[in-house]
């Protein structure tokens, strides 16, 4: 990984202002993210970055110029890539970093509806505190996934609850937050359909009828379920793989869902394991939600873990 010479993993070493100049921060802002939109204090944040010896170049996303386009075009002009937005904006930003010839550390100011990725990483969702982390935090490695020829950050899923994550209206997300996903799950529960798939990983294979499948690097699954923190390591080179078998009847299906909401994976219908490479083939093309966005890549999907592919700026241990 090519990092500026004033970075070491685990610590950010400041440039000497007089000798080397200011640290260049490219800040990508999604002006439409989440319930709060841009109601954070720009003055306070600018002051934090100024005191942190940072020079800011701000870029606003639009339908024509999304975050990964901005990153690929301007990453050579900065020392740190900053992202102000929700999970989708963070995912786009990381995709841009992964597609670039050089890698730069990522700092996040989470401003989304549910902030699943931010909460999984324990990133501060207070914008001022998040800016302070970017200015004075430390680097932590993070695994990034490949979904065929694209990148993803925290989840790729198919089946029963997948449609909830990309079909729930943005207006409902903005008003109700996480509850919107819960309402969506209930709405789509009666549409449960199984998919016959074959799964081959680096150390196992299985085949069957599943109503839901997910490959994740997050403590939150499809905005609906949760993993225990002890089950997730963001830099171990492995994904968490969750499969839910076709239920025998509606009561069996409801019991499975309840088990998931309670973060218990010991139900007979639930398969849970870790893997670094997964090939999934199906009898029909599957609709996937990849970091909350709809994808349909045909009947064969190759998912690979890119171990410690990027560094994310986190708060220092013991700091709040």
C-alpha positions in Angstrom: 0.0 0.0 0.0 1.4 3.4 -1.0 0.8 5.9 1.8 2.3 9.3 2.3 5.6 9.1 4.2 4.1 10.9 7.2 1.7 8.0 7.8 2.3 4.8 9.6 -0.4 2.2 10.3 -1.9 2.9 13.7 -0.7 6.5 13.9 -0.9 9.7 11.9 2.4 11.6 12.1 1.9 15.3 11.3 3.8 17.1 8.7 6.0 20.0 9.9 4.0 23.0 8.8 7.0 25.2 7.9 9.0 22.6 6.1 6.5 20.5 4.3 3.3 22.5 4.2 -0.3 21.5 5.2 -2.0 18.2 5.0 -4.3 18.2 2.0 -7.8 16.8 2.7 -10.2 16.1 -0.1 -13.7 16.3 1.5 -16.5 14.6 -0.5 -19.9 15.8 0.6 -23.3 14.2 -0.3 -25.7 17.1 0.3 -28.8 14.8 0.4 -27.6 12.2 2.9 -29.9 11.1 5.8 -32.3 12.9 8.0 -30.0 15.7 9.0 -28.7 16.7 5.5 -26.2 19.5 5.9 -27.2 20.9 9.3 -23.8 20.3 10.8 -21.6 23.3 11.8 -19.3 24.0 8.8 -17.6 26.7 10.8 -16.7 24.4 13.7 -15.5 21.7 11.3 -13.4 24.1 9.2 -11.8 25.3 12.4 -11.0 21.8 13.5 -9.3 21.0 10.2 -7.4 24.3 10.2 -6.1 23.6 13.7 -5.1 20.2 12.6 -2.9 21.7 9.9 -5.2 20.7 7.1 -6.1 22.3 3.8 -9.6 21.4 2.6 -10.8 20.9 -1.0 -14.5 20.2 -0.8 -16.5 18.4 -3.6 -20.2 17.9 -3.6 -21.7 14.8 -5.2 -24.4 14.9 -7.8 -26.1 12.3 -10.1 -23.5 13.1 -12.8 -20.5 13.2 -10.4 -20.7 10.5 -7.8 -18.1 9.9 -5.1 -16.1 7.3 -6.9 -15.7 9.5 -9.9 -14.5 12.4 -7.7 -12.0 10.2 -5.9 -10.5 8.8 -9.1 -10.1 12.2 -10.6 -8.6 14.0 -7.6 -7.0 11.4 -5.3 -3.5 12.4 -6.6 -4.1 15.9 -5.3 -4.7 15.0 -1.6 -3.1 13.2 1.4 -6.4 12.1 3.0 -9.8 11.3 1.4 -12.7 12.5 3.5 -16.3 11.5 3.1 -19.3 13.2 4.5 -22.5 11.2 3.8 -24.2 7.9 4.4 -23.2 4.3 3.9 -23.8 4.6 0.1 -21.5 7.6 -0.2 -18.8 5.9 1.9 -19.1 2.8 -0.3 -18.7 4.9 -3.5 -15.7 6.7 -2.0 -14.0 3.4 -1.0 -14.7 2.0 -4.5 -13.0 5.0 -6.0 -10.0 4.5 -3.8 -9.8 0.8 -4.7 -9.9 1.7 -8.4 -7.1 4.1 -8.1 -3.4 3.4 -8.6 -2.5 5.0 -5.3 -4.2 4.4 -2.0 -4.9 7.2 0.5 -6.4 6.9 4.1 -10.1 7.5 4.5 -11.8 9.7 7.1 -15.5 9.6 7.5 -18.2 12.1 8.8 -21.3 9.8 8.8 -24.5 11.6 7.9 -26.7 8.8 6.6 -30.0 7.4 7.8 -28.9 4.2 9.5 -25.1 4.5 9.3 -24.7 0.7 9.4 -21.1 0.8 8.4 -20.2 3.7 10.7 -21.9 2.1 13.7 -20.2 -1.2 12.9 -16.8 0.5 12.9 -17.8 2.6 16.0 -17.2 5.8 14.0 -18.6 8.9 15.7 -21.9 10.0 14.2 -21.5 13.5 15.8 -20.1 15.5 12.9 -17.8 17.7 15.1 -16.4 14.7 16.9 -16.0 12.8 13.6 -14.0 15.8 12.2 -11.8 15.7 15.3 -11.1 12.1 14.6 -10.0 12.8 11.0 -7.7 15.6 12.3 -6.1 13.6 15.1 -7.0 9.9 14.8 -5.1 6.8 13.9 -5.1 4.4 11.0 -6.9 1.1 11.1 -6.8 -1.5 8.3 -10.1 -2.6 6.7 -11.0 -5.5 4.4 -12.8 -4.6 1.2 -14.9 -7.0 -0.9 -15.0 -7.7 -4.6 -18.4 -8.6 -6.1 -17.5 -9.9 -9.6 -15.8 -6.8 -11.1 -17.1 -4.3 -8.6 -16.1 -3.4 -5.0 -18.3 -3.4 -1.9 -17.6 -2.5 1.7 -20.0 -4.1 4.2 -22.7 -6.3 2.6 -23.9 -8.2 -0.4 -27.2 -10.1 0.1 -30.0 -11.8 -1.8 -33.4 -13.1 -0.9 -36.2 -12.2 1.5 -35.0 -9.0 3.0 -32.7 -7.8 0.2 -35.4 -5.8 -1.5 -36.1 -3.9 1.8 -32.7 -2.2 1.7 -32.9 -0.8 -1.8 -36.7 -0.5 -2.3 -37.6 1.4 0.9 -38.4 5.0 -0.2 -35.8 7.6 0.7 -38.5 9.8 2.1 -39.5 7.0 4.6 -35.8 6.4 5.5 -35.4 10.1 6.2 -38.5 10.3 8.4 -38.3 7.0 10.3 -34.6 6.0 10.1 -34.0 2.4 11.0 -37.7 1.8 11.7 -38.3 2.2 8.0 -36.3 -1.0 7.3 -38.2 -2.8 10.0 -41.6 -1.8 8.5 -40.3 -2.8 5.1 -39.3 -6.3 6.4 -42.8 -6.9 7.7 -44.3 -5.6 4.5 -42.3 -8.1 2.4 -42.5 -11.0 4.8 -45.5 -12.6 3.0 -43.5 -12.6 -0.3 -40.8 -15.0 1.0 -39.5 -17.0 -1.9 -36.7 -19.6 -1.9 -33.7 -19.7 -4.3 -31.8 -22.9 -5.1 -28.1 -22.0 -4.9 -24.8 -23.7 -4.7 -22.1 -22.2 -2.5 -18.4 -23.0 -2.8 -15.8 -21.4 -0.4 -12.2 -21.9 0.3 -12.9 -24.7 2.8 -16.5 -25.9 2.3 -19.5 -26.3 -0.1 -23.2 -26.4 0.4 -26.3 -26.5 -1.8 -29.9 -26.0 -1.0 -33.0 -23.8 -1.0 -32.5 -20.5 0.8 -34.8 -17.6 1.4 -31.9 -15.3 2.3 -28.2 -15.1 1.9 -25.6 -12.5 2.9 -21.9 -12.0 2.7 -20.9 -9.3 5.1 -18.1 -7.3 6.9 -20.5 -5.5 9.2 -22.3 -6.0 12.5 -25.6 -5.0 10.7 -27.2 -7.2 8.1 -29.4 -5.6 5.4 -30.4 -2.8 7.8 -32.5 -5.3 9.7 -30.5 -7.9 11.6 -27.4 -7.6 13.9 -24.3 -9.6 14.5 -22.6 -9.7 17.8 -19.4 -7.7 17.8 -17.4 -10.8 18.8 -18.5 -12.4 15.5 -17.0 -9.7 13.3 -13.4 -8.7 12.6 -13.0 -6.1 10.0 -9.4 -6.9 9.1 -9.2 -10.7 9.4 -9.4 -11.4 5.7 -12.7 -13.2 6.0 -16.4 -12.4 5.5 -19.3 -13.5 7.7 -21.6 -15.7 5.6 -25.2 -16.1 6.6 -27.7 -18.4 4.9 -31.3 -19.0 5.9 -32.9 -22.2 4.6 -36.3 -22.5 3.0 -38.8 -22.6 5.9 -41.1 -25.6 6.3 -44.1 -23.4 7.1 -44.8 -19.8 8.0 -44.4 -20.4 11.8 -41.0 -21.9 11.1 -40.1 -18.8 9.0 -41.2 -16.4 11.7 -39.2 -18.4 14.3 -36.1 -18.0 12.0 -36.6 -14.3 11.7 -37.1 -13.9 15.4 -33.9 -15.8 16.1 -32.1 -13.3 13.8 -33.5 -10.3 15.5 -32.3 -11.7 18.8 -28.8 -12.2 17.4 -29.0 -16.0 17.8 -27.8 -18.2 14.9 -28.5 -21.6 16.4 -31.8 -22.2 14.6 -32.0 -25.3 12.4 -32.7 -23.0 9.4 -29.6 -20.8 9.8 -26.1 -21.5 8.5 -23.4 -19.2 9.7 -19.7 -19.4 8.9 -16.6 -17.4 7.8 -14.9 -17.4 4.4 -12.5 -15.3 2.3 -13.6 -16.4 -1.2 -17.2 -17.4 -2.1 -18.6 -18.6 -5.5 -22.4 -18.6 -5.6 -24.2 -20.1 -8.5 -28.0 -20.2 -8.9 -30.6 -21.7 -11.3 -31.9 -18.2 -12.0 -30.4 -14.7 -12.0 -30.6 -13.3 -8.5 -31.4 -9.8 -7.4 -28.7 -8.6 -4.9 -28.4 -5.6 -2.6 -24.7 -4.6 -2.6 -24.0 -1.9 -0.1 -27.7 -1.0 -0.4 -27.7 -0.8 -4.2 -29.6 -3.1 -6.5 -27.4 -5.5 -8.6 -28.2 -8.4 -10.9 -25.0 -10.0 -12.3 -26.5 -13.2 -13.6 -26.3 -16.8 -12.3 -22.7 -16.9 -11.1 -21.2 -14.5 -8.5 -17.6 -14.5 -7.4 -17.0 -12.7 -4.0 -13.5 -12.2 -2.8 -12.0 -10.5 0.3 -9.3 -8.0 -0.3 -7.4 -8.2 3.0 -6.6 -4.9 4.7 -7.1 -3.1 1.4 -7.5 0.4 2.8 -6.9 2.3 6.0 -9.7 4.2 7.8 -8.9 6.9 10.3 -10.4 5.9 13.7 -10.3 7.6 17.1 -7.3 6.7 19.1 -7.7 4.0 21.7 -8.9 5.4 25.0 -10.0 8.7 23.3 -13.6 9.8 22.9 
